Amino acid sequence: MTINVYTEQTPNPATMKFMVNKLLINGSEDFATKESAEHSPFAKELFKFNFVNGVFFASNFVTITKTEDAEWPDIEPLLKEFVKGAVESEYKIKEETNEAAAAFEGTDIEIKIQQILHDYVRPAVEQDGGAISYKSFEEGVVTVELRGSCSGCPSSTITLKSGIQNLLQRMVPEVKEVVSEAL
């Protein structure tokens, strides 16, 4: 199979989404630091580029966060070539793959919130090169974690308040507010 790589800009100017024509991972993995990439051969190699500041994998893409001093036109071709080679060489995203997908858990309301985030919000957030995960629901407040290009993105607050919060309030009347947990 020939691996094709194409890029998409994300709402976050510091990140670029590198799409491939192959499923890389079920779910997502976020490596916000070089140290966190210790058990990911793929991410560890990406961090060897001194302009890589973060790596995030989901389904068929890797979102790469660059350092402030790097310019996309200079580094994009290098990264595209690297991602193509890494996927062709079947670099592993995670060394240990024995963890099963966790089912939604919690109260009926929490399960409903998690299902809505999974079915409606996750696909949209992944389109922009990011990921969202449910953290908690207490006293009407849903706490989520934004990763990938969403982490530190200027428009993520707008997405959180006008998109996700409105959706959840409409579908789960018990929800009063949605907040993001800072990484």
C-alpha positions, 0 to 999 in steps of 0.5 A: 500500500502506498502511503499518502500524506497531506496536511491540513491547517488547524484553527491553532496556528502552532499546529498542523494536521498530517493526514494519512490514508491508513488508520494509525490508532483507535482512540487517541494519544497525546504527547505534550512533551518529549519526556511523555513520548518515552514509550512511543517510538513514533512520537520519540522520533518526531521529538528529535526535530528541534522544532517539534513541541507536541505530538498528538495521534488520532485515527488517521492523523498526527497533529504536530505542534511547532516551536514559535521560531519555526515556520510551517513552509520551512518544516512542513515538507520535512515532517510530511516526508518523515510521517510517510516513512514512519507510517510505511515502516510501521513505527508504533505509536505506543509500545504496549497495546493491551489496554481495552477500550474503556466503556462509559461509566458513572451515573446515567447522566454521566453516561449520557454526557460521555455518549454525546461527547463521543458521538457528536463532539469528538468527530468535529474536534478530530476534524480540527486535529484535536481530541476531547475527553470527559473528566467529570460532572459535578453540581451541573459542571462538566469538566473536559480535557482538550488535547492535540490542536485544541490545547492552547488554541485561541478558538477552543474557548468559543468552541467549548462555550458556544458549541459543546456547552450549548449542545450538552445543555440542550440534550442534558438539562442538568448541565449548567456549564462546561469547563476545560481542565488545563493541561 
